């Protein structure tokens, strides 16, 4: 008998973002009973070393080791496709992909694909310093023919305060700071602001953000539900344009 | 090097309750950064056959087979302790425990232990028909010297409508019905009402319920965080009384 798809989530990067991704998958799968939901295995390995610290050379503790180990464990568990609800971790995407034989969805590609699909000309990137410095979004945007703005160093420092000083410590985000960074990117002509860090997705969840934001976690959830052969529901209508 | 504890969650029974359990563990662990959170592996195997249908003889599809398979997979993944955020599934607790070599926490024992620990004389059980008919709470309560009331058949039918007709389908619970059942148990002298179905825990999350409710999912989360050697925070003060 052919087995149903089993989604593997390489999570814990950080834990509350993985909680939200799992919630999003559950809320956005059309289901009338438990059994119509996705089968999932989640590795929430919180001890994975900090991604940004390693990328910026502040620590020699390479998170890739733990990521490979847990991706292989997901594969051994039976995962048929893997999703990683963390943008910064996609710095290691290519190295990780070579270590497992199941496909790994790419949150950055899925996000930019949606923006490009509805003709957005320029996006603004709200992400960790690790994601910005490693130019993950800049390169993928170029591939899709979409222009890309990133915050100034001062704005980026404010974002890092929000991500590490507020959200990862379970506190409310400083929305004054957040709106200053976002406003600056809009002033520079960005048509959509990418929530390109899954901790920032929690701001959209908890504070509510407008139509000008495109949440990378939502983009990944949309593609993940489709990849598992289930009907997605309740996503922004423009996600469906391909 | 000794490895950190790895919590295995046998979940998906139903999926949204497992989401909430994972959220609860994350929100109630005192942590200043990702790395201070619990390491967790979650099997959210939604296709596990319905527990109540099997217990009541409405279906011959035995959920125990899928539960054993997934518990073993959690053990192979490296889980050092297992939690099951579903009361009804504890009908199978003894059979499951014999199949794996890691300890499995018992949501029903942890819940009644807290009630007994603060001298509650009589509890009311809000649970699935499977849990009530299998007398899981009745037996554990007797062990702890706590009296126990269950809903009348008509009230139980209303609870099942809420669990299966509302919550498992992603709808808001019918609070009129819920309050009628709860009020009847309070009238019969229950000092605490046990949310003895993790779908009903979602009512406490989404609607807010008072001090007269003791949530089995919170009891399990409290004990789970302790079992993983982390500091629990933000639980009702009386959880600490032992």
Interface residues (C-beta under 8 A of the other chain):
Chain A: X4 X12 X13 X14 X15 X16 X18 X19 X22 X23 X26 X27 X31 X32 X33 X34 X35 X36 X37 X38 X39 X40 X41 X42 X43 X44 X45 X46 X47 X48 X49 X50 X73 X76 X77 X78 X164 X168 X169 X170
Chain B: X4 X12 X13 X14 X15 X16 X18 X19 X22 X23 X26 X27 X31 X32 X33 X34 X35 X36 X37 X38 X39 X40 X41 X42 X43 X44 X45 X46 X47 X48 X49 X50 X73 X76 X77 X78 X164 X168 X169 X170
